[in-house]
Amino acid sequence: MRSLDDLHNQHTEYLRKAIFRSLLSRKAAPVMTIITDLGTLILKMRTQLLASPWQQDTVTGHVTHPTFDVMCNTHKAFKEYASFLFTGI
């Protein structure tokens, strides 16, 4: 660094990279949206799991959950988002 302008330029570049890496830039907004949606789906699945207790069928002995079909749909959406996030980047 030889001048105040050099310091300013280097600092500006550092901040630009930090903003991009922290997913706060406009370019990174779609990625941040996917990450937020994944978090929402995780919380949704947790709510669905806790909404009703697991039940055991007295005849077959199988354990089932009253909202299993709904949880399957949530899981499918989660897989699609996660797959896009890890293969789309």
PyMOL commands that set and color helices and strands:
alter all, ss='L'
color gray80, all
select helices_A, chain A and resi 4-21+29-51+68-87
alter helices_A, ss='H'
color red, helices_A
select strands_A, chain A and resi 55-56+63-64
alter strands_A, ss='S'
color yellow, strands_A
deselect
rebuild
show_as cartoon
